[in-house]
Amino acid sequence: MTPKIALITGANKGIGFETARQLAALGVTVLVGARDEARGREAEESLRKDGADARFVQLDVTDGESVGRAAAWIEAEYGRLDILVNNAGTASLSRRGGSPSETSLEDMRAVYEVNVFAVVAVTNAMLPLLRRAEAARIVNVSSEVGSISSQTEPNRQVSRMPPSAQYPSSKAAVNMLTAMYAKELRDTPIKVNAANPGFTATDFNDHRGVRPAAQGAEPSVHLATLPADGPSGILWGHIWTTEGDGDGGYGPLPW
């Protein structure tokens, strides 16, 4: 059987790297999308040492020419794409937090370039290749902090986090994009869903998370390998509550 082909953006470390590793363990050929060539090559080599069929793809998700070159390379090499995981993301390029009233518009625009606009750019560039697959899967890595319901329900841990504008609103936008792509593609075999890794320990949050990257990657892998009768247009993953040990289970989350 011909192996499936998966492109993971931001795959040189953290959740993206673990997503690539777990998909490769299932027999998927993984394309390691990374902006930095040295880091991307290093990730490719590490995956290959573990037996993965992995190839580095230079991909800066905020650069339209880079996205176009990646799509052209995938078409030339494979002719199709079975799985797209839009994993690349950032919380704040300036590393400055603060309340919404103190938000830097420059930083907010930069966050949206990576977290929102790049999802549209990469998805649209890869969609012709995804349409050639028998039943493609698109996974947008989101977050429970982008769930408006979770942000306003007292029993959800995220409702107790300090208010901020950049990252939560960008992930709320990703959630809506997920719903709209799923709506557009609902009469096709392509499924589009959003993954919530949960509070995962990575460079992204200075390793303050409560779960390992391997566990944070699992929702993306689950959604990337859904069967034909699986859902489309949902937010899925780890649920963080204020009760007990804080683990509210694993499954669909409210938008």
Secondary structure, 3 states (H helix, E strand, C coil): CCCCEEEECCCCCHHHHHHHHHHHHCCCEEEEEECCHHHHHHHHHHHHHCCCCEEEEECCCCCHHHHHHHHHHHHHHCCCCCEEEECCCCCCCCCCCCCHHHCCHHHHHHHHHHHHHHHHHHHHHHHHHHHCCCCCEEEEECCHHHCHHHHHCCCEHHHHCCCCCHHHHHHHHHHHHHHHHHHHCCCCCCEEEEEECCCECCHHHCCCCCECHHHHHHHHHHHHCCCCCCCCCCEEEEEEECCCCCEEEEEEECC
